[in-house]
Amino acid sequence: MEEQSCLLPRNAVWLCRSDSQLGTDSSAEPQDLPREVFAVDPTNTCQTPSTEVLYRCRKCRRALFRSSSILSHVEGSGPTAFAHKRITDSMQLCGNGHEKCTSYFIEPVQWMEPALLGVLEGQLLCPKCRSKLGSFSWRGEQCSCGCWVTPAFQIHKSRVDEVRTLPVGNFQTAKP
């Protein structure tokens, strides 16, 4: 029996398919995805909860996703996972104290829907300024740490800014 492993958005278990089910024929391509598959677009809500981090396009500052949409994954084996690419210096991936994971893997967000339908993989562009944010693949992609994430909606950390909400205390006016 064929092994399969995947990290899925919590509301899209039906997306996990084995490799043999994801052939090159068009019947394997996602069509007409249910609305509940997509996380709410942050621009469609008035306020972000104070505990959540908002991620914005670095170029135009459009809100893209929240920290609750980020999918965690088990850290991969690092440089050894890329032996097939003949990386000889392990410092290229994990040296100098930098993070191994250079991308966020997120659940699909409503603004991605037009790009996702009818294709198995492609680029994720900012819906406002059209700059490249990352890529997606229903078959999965390998993180820079070496872990495979399936399906993959990958946003490069260098293309987005983290916006944290500062708690605002109760201000009292001075009494005369």
N, C-alpha and C positions, 0 to 999 in steps of 0.2 A: 504494500500500500504506500502511496506517495505521501511524504511528509509535507506539512504546511505550517507556517507560523506567520503571524501577523499581529501588528498593533493596530487596533481599530478605534475610530471615534466611538464613544460609548453608546451612540444611538444607531450604529450602522453595521451590525454584525453580519448582515447579508452580503457585505462587500468582500469578505474573505473567500477566495477561490484558490484551488490548487493550480499549479503551473499548467497542467494539461487543459484546464478549463479556460485559461486565458490564451487562446490561440490567436492567430492573426486575422481570423475572420471577423466581420463586422458584428456578428451576433454576440461576441464577447465584450463589445464596447458598451459602457454604461449609457443608457438612454433614459430620459425622463425620470430623473432621480426624485424621490419623494422630498418634500420640503423639510421634513424633520431631520434629514441627513445633514443639513447645513446649520452651522452655528449662526446666531443672530449677528448681523452686520452691526458693528459698534456705532455707526453713524445713524442707525435707526432707533436708538434708545437715547433718552435724555441724559441719563447720568450713569457713570460707572461706579459700582460699589467701591468704597474706599480701600478695601483689601485687595482689589484686583489691579494688575498692571495693564495699561493700555499700550499697544504697539502701533506706531505710526510710520508711514512712509518717510524715509529720511529726506527725500527730495521735496515733496509737496505738503507733508505733514497730515495727510489724510489718515484717519483712524482705520486700521486694518483688522486687528483681532485683539482679544483679551488673553490674559494669562490662563484663564480657565479653558481656552481652546488648545493649549499646548499639550501634546502627547509626550509622556515620558517614555524613555526606552532604556534598556540595559546597555551600559557602555560596552562597546565592542572590544576586540582584541588589539585595537590600534594599528600600528604599521604592519603587523603580520597579516592583517586582513587584506592588505593591498599588495601582497607578494606577487600576484599576477601582473601588477603594473611595474614591477621591478624598482620599487623605491628602496634605495640602498641606505639612505641616511634617515634613521628613525626620528631625528630632530625635526624633519620637515613637517611631521604631523603633530607631535606632542612636546616639542622642546620649548625652552625658555619660559616655562610656567604658564603658557597660554592654555586656554580651554581646548579640549580635543574636539568637542562638537562646535562646529562653526555655523550651524543652522538650527532653526526651530522646525520641528515637525508638528503640524497643527491639524485639527479636524477641518474639513472644508467649511468655508464661510460663504454666506449668501452672495457676496460680490464676485465669487469665483465661478458661479454656476454657468455663465455663458461659455467660459473657456473649457470647462470640464466635460460638457456633453458631447458625445459622439467621437471622442478621441481617447486613446489609452494613455498618452503622455504629452506634455507640452510645457510651455513657459507660463509662469504666473506673473502678470503685469499689474501694476498699480491701476486701479479703476479710474483714477483722476488724471495722473500725469503720464501713464503708460510706461513708466520705467520698470525694468526687470527686477522683480523681487526674489524670484526663485523658480522652482519647477514643480511639476507634479507627475506622478506615474501611478496608475492603478495597479501596476505590477510590482511596484516598490522601488526604493532607491536605497543606496548605501550611505549612511552618515559618515562624516569625516572620522568618527571614532571607530568605524568598522562595522557597526551594527546595521542590519537590514531592517527597514521599516516598510511595512506593506499594509494598505496602500500608502503612498507618500505624498504629502503636500508640504514641500520644503521651502521655507523662507530663510534667506541668508541673513544672519545677524548683522552683517555690515550694511544691509539695505534698510533696516528699520531702527527706530529709536524707541527706547523704553520710557514711558511716561507714568510716573508714580503719583498717586493722589496724596497730597499732604492732608492730614487730619486737621480740621479747623475746630478749635475749641469754642466754647461759649464765651463770647465777648460781652463784657459788662461795661456799660458806660459809667464814667466817673460821676458820683453824686455831688451836687454843688454844696 
